Amino acid sequence: MAYFPAFLKLDDKKILIVGGGNIAYEKLDHLLDFTNDIHVIAQEFSSEMMHRIKQENLRYEQRAYKSGDIQEFAIVVVAVDSIKLQAEIFQESKQYNCLCNAVDSVDYCDFIFPSYVKKDDLIIAISTSGASPAMAKHLRMYLQKLIPSGISEFLQEMKGLRKSLPKGKERMKMLDEKAKKYIENWRK
């Protein structure tokens, strides 16, 4: 079955990353686009990972994961090679109603990380439901080239209009026409 696409608001959601290697670093890098309420537990940290943790002033502990570590977190990302530990943390996450992602083990995931393009308020997520992360990556790179350079300013203008105009059909119609014209002009 395919994954349901959703955008999560991470405000007031604490995230735990278990692992300190290259894959853990990739997940940390993606998460930092959206929040910095991230805690990392790992027995060893790559130099790149440690540099980023210190640069972002994140909390971390250099030790092995132990049962109960996830109880205060809303989301846990398990980026370790041990399938046994991935399974244990996934099972434990159910006890604490914590969303779990075990890197490269879809059996131990409540969600997966999509490939995405983020340009200020515009976020485009691409997923192949785990069938081909490489295809998602190359499609992301292709789509990234198509985004108009002025999209950020246009979205700020639209945000301002949404806040200043009264809700209703008139506003919806005007905003829809404005977006349609922007796309039509950009495609020319």
Secondary structure, DSSP 4 states (H G I P E B T S, - for coil): -PPPP-----TT--EEEE--SHHHHHHHHHHTTT---EEEEES---HHHHHHHHHTT-EEEES---TTTTTT-SEEEE--S-HHHHHHHHHHHHHTT-EEEETT-GGG-S--PPEEEEETTEEEEE--TTS-HHHHHHHHHHHHHHS-TTHHHHHHHHHHHHHHSPSSHHHHHHHHHHHHHHHHHHH-
